[in-house]
C-alpha cells in the first residue's frame, strides 16, 4: 500500500471535555492508520501545523541541516551578504525591506527543495521543520519576521478552505509566492549563537513523507 497525506483542521472542543486532546484521541486523530501521515491545523490559513502524526508504515525522509549557498561573489561584501541568492536578487541587490535573513532564508529553502528532489520528494511532502537562526551582525536578536517572509514563499500560502493562492510579503511589497504550496509543516525556530558556517544566518532541517500518487485532504 502507498502512503497518504492528510491535513485535518482542528475542531472546537467543548467544555465537556476535561483533558485537552481527549476529543482528538476519541476520534482517532492521534492514531493514524499505518500508511497515513496526518497534519493537524487550526483555521483556513495557518502558517504552521499544530503537529503531525505519522503511521508506523509510512516511508519518510529526514534531511540534514542545510544552509544557504554562497552565490554572491561581489567584491568587498560581508560574510553574510555572500549568501544572498543572486538568481533571485541579481547582483546581490536586495529590494526595499528585504533583509539578509529573508534573503538567506529563501536561499536555504531553495537548497532544501534541491535536496528533496534528489530524494524523489517535493516541498508538498514536508511535514516537519526545524529552523536555526543567528542574529545578523550588529543586531541584538534573530530576524524572525524576515525568516517568516522567506518561509511563506514556499509553504503555507494557500487557503485550505478554498484552495486560493495567498499573496505573501517580499520585504515591504506584496507578491505571489515563489512556490504555491498548501503544506503546513509542524515547526520550531531557535536562535543560535553561532551557526556552523561563517556568514550563515539560517539553517533548516526537514522531515518529509513519501506520498500516495493521489493526495487526500480531509477538512
C-alpha positions as CSV (number, residue, x, y, z in Angstrom):
1,X,0.0,0.0,0.0
2,X,1.1,3.5,-0.7
3,X,1.0,6.2,1.9
4,X,-1.5,9.0,2.1
5,X,-1.0,12.5,3.5
6,X,-4.0,14.2,5.1
7,X,-4.5,17.7,6.5
8,X,-7.0,17.9,9.3
9,X,-8.4,21.2,10.6
10,X,-8.9,21.3,14.4
11,X,-12.5,21.1,15.7
12,X,-13.8,23.2,18.6
13,X,-13.5,21.2,21.8
14,X,-16.5,21.8,24.1
15,X,-16.3,22.5,27.9
16,X,-17.5,18.9,28.5
17,X,-14.0,17.7,27.5
18,X,-11.9,17.8,30.7
19,X,-8.5,17.0,29.3
20,X,-7.0,18.8,26.3
21,X,-6.6,16.3,23.4
22,X,-9.2,13.8,24.7
23,X,-11.6,14.6,21.8
24,X,-8.9,14.0,19.3
25,X,-7.9,10.7,20.9
26,X,-11.6,9.5,20.8
27,X,-11.8,10.5,17.2
28,X,-8.6,8.5,16.3
29,X,-7.0,11.7,15.1
30,X,-3.8,10.9,17.0
31,X,-3.7,7.3,15.9
32,X,-3.2,7.5,12.2
33,X,-3.6,4.4,10.0
34,X,-0.3,2.6,9.4
35,X,0.1,4.2,5.9
36,X,-1.1,7.7,6.9
37,X,0.7,10.9,7.8
38,X,-1.8,13.3,9.4
39,X,-1.0,17.0,9.9
40,X,-3.3,19.0,12.2
41,X,-4.0,22.6,11.5
42,X,-6.3,25.3,13.0
43,X,-8.1,27.6,10.7
44,X,-8.1,28.1,6.9
45,X,-4.8,29.8,6.5
46,X,-2.4,29.0,9.4
47,X,1.3,29.4,9.0
48,X,2.3,26.0,10.6
49,X,0.6,22.8,11.7
50,X,-0.2,22.2,15.3
51,X,1.6,18.8,14.9
52,X,1.9,15.8,12.7
53,X,1.1,12.1,13.4
54,X,3.0,9.5,11.3
55,X,1.7,6.0,10.9
56,X,4.1,3.1,11.6
57,X,4.4,2.0,7.9
58,X,4.9,5.5,6.4
59,X,8.1,5.9,4.4
60,X,9.7,9.2,5.5
61,X,12.8,11.1,4.8
62,X,14.9,13.3,7.2
63,X,17.2,15.9,5.7
64,X,20.5,17.1,7.1
65,X,20.6,20.7,8.4
66,X,21.1,22.8,5.2
67,X,22.0,26.4,5.0
68,X,22.3,28.9,2.1
69,X,24.8,28.5,-0.7
70,X,27.5,31.1,-1.3
71,X,26.2,32.7,-4.5
72,X,27.2,36.3,-4.2
73,X,30.8,37.0,-5.3
74,X,30.6,40.8,-5.5
75,X,33.9,42.3,-4.2
76,X,34.0,43.7,-0.7
77,X,30.8,42.2,0.6
78,X,30.3,40.9,4.1
79,X,30.3,37.2,5.0
80,X,26.5,37.3,5.5
81,X,26.0,39.0,2.1
82,X,27.8,36.2,0.3
83,X,24.7,34.1,0.9
84,X,22.3,36.4,-0.9
85,X,20.8,34.2,-3.8
86,X,21.8,36.1,-6.9
87,X,19.5,34.1,-9.1
88,X,16.6,35.7,-7.1
89,X,18.3,39.1,-6.4
90,X,20.6,39.9,-9.3
91,X,23.9,41.4,-8.3
92,X,23.1,40.7,-4.7
93,X,20.9,43.9,-4.5
94,X,18.1,43.5,-2.1
95,X,14.7,45.2,-2.8
96,X,13.2,47.5,-0.3
97,X,12.5,45.9,3.0
98,X,14.2,42.5,2.2
99,X,16.6,41.6,5.0
100,X,19.7,39.5,4.9
101,X,17.9,36.8,6.9
102,X,15.0,36.8,4.5
103,X,17.3,36.5,1.5
104,X,19.3,33.7,3.2
105,X,16.1,32.0,4.2
106,X,14.9,32.0,0.5
107,X,18.4,30.6,-0.4
108,X,18.3,27.9,2.2
109,X,14.8,26.8,1.3
110,X,15.8,26.6,-2.4
111,X,18.6,24.2,-1.3
112,X,16.0,22.2,0.7
113,X,14.0,21.9,-2.5
114,X,17.0,20.6,-4.4
115,X,17.7,18.1,-1.6
116,X,14.1,16.9,-1.6
117,X,14.1,16.5,-5.4
118,X,17.2,14.2,-5.1
119,X,15.2,12.0,-2.7
120,X,12.1,11.9,-5.0
121,X,10.2,14.4,-2.9
122,X,8.9,18.0,-3.1
123,X,8.0,20.8,-0.8
124,X,4.5,19.5,-0.7
125,X,5.7,16.4,1.2
126,X,7.3,18.2,4.1
127,X,5.6,17.5,7.4
128,X,8.0,18.9,9.9
129,X,10.7,21.5,10.0
130,X,13.4,22.7,12.4
131,X,14.9,26.2,11.9
132,X,18.0,27.7,13.5
133,X,18.5,31.4,13.2
134,X,21.6,33.5,14.1
135,X,21.2,37.2,14.8
136,X,22.7,39.4,11.9
137,X,25.9,41.2,12.7
138,X,25.1,44.3,14.8
139,X,21.6,43.1,15.7
140,X,20.7,42.0,19.2
141,X,18.4,39.1,18.1
142,X,17.4,36.9,15.2
143,X,15.3,38.3,12.4
144,X,12.2,36.1,12.9
145,X,10.0,38.3,10.8
146,X,12.4,38.1,7.8
147,X,12.6,34.3,8.2
148,X,8.8,34.0,8.2
149,X,8.5,36.0,5.0
150,X,11.0,33.6,3.3
151,X,9.1,30.6,4.7
152,X,5.8,31.8,3.2
153,X,7.4,32.0,-0.3
154,X,7.5,28.2,-0.2
155,X,5.0,27.0,2.4
156,X,1.5,27.7,3.8
157,X,0.5,30.1,1.0
158,X,-2.9,28.8,0.1
159,X,-6.3,29.0,1.8
160,X,-7.2,25.4,2.8
161,X,-10.9,26.0,2.6
162,X,-11.0,27.5,-0.9
163,X,-7.7,26.4,-2.4
164,X,-6.9,30.0,-3.4
165,X,-3.3,31.2,-3.6
166,X,-2.5,33.8,-0.9
167,X,-0.3,36.8,-1.6
168,X,2.9,36.9,0.5
169,X,5.4,39.6,1.5
170,X,8.7,40.0,-0.1
171,X,10.3,42.7,2.0
172,X,7.9,45.6,2.0
173,X,5.9,44.6,-1.1
174,X,3.2,42.0,-1.7
175,X,3.8,39.4,-4.3
176,X,2.7,35.9,-5.4
177,X,4.7,33.1,-3.8
178,X,7.7,31.6,-5.4
179,X,6.2,28.1,-4.9
180,X,2.5,27.6,-4.4
181,X,2.1,25.0,-1.6
182,X,-0.6,24.2,0.8
183,X,1.7,22.2,3.1
184,X,1.9,23.4,6.7
185,X,4.8,21.6,8.5
186,X,4.9,21.4,12.2
187,X,7.8,23.7,13.0
188,X,10.1,25.2,15.6
189,X,12.6,28.0,15.3
190,X,15.5,28.7,17.7
191,X,18.0,31.4,18.0
192,X,21.6,30.0,17.8
193,X,24.6,31.9,18.9
194,X,26.8,30.6,16.2
195,X,25.8,28.5,13.1
196,X,28.5,26.2,11.7
197,X,29.4,28.3,8.6
198,X,30.7,31.8,8.9
199,X,28.1,34.1,7.5
200,X,25.1,31.8,7.8
201,X,22.0,33.3,9.4
202,X,19.7,30.4,8.6
203,X,19.9,26.6,8.8
204,X,16.9,24.4,8.1
205,X,16.2,20.7,8.6
206,X,13.0,18.9,7.3
207,X,11.2,15.7,7.6
208,X,9.1,14.6,4.6
209,X,6.9,11.6,3.8
210,X,6.6,9.7,0.6
211,X,3.0,10.3,-0.6
212,X,0.4,8.3,-2.4
213,X,0.0,9.1,-6.0
214,X,-3.3,10.8,-5.2
215,X,-3.2,13.1,-2.2
216,X,-6.1,13.0,0.2
217,X,-7.1,16.0,2.2
218,X,-9.8,15.9,4.9
219,X,-11.2,19.0,6.4
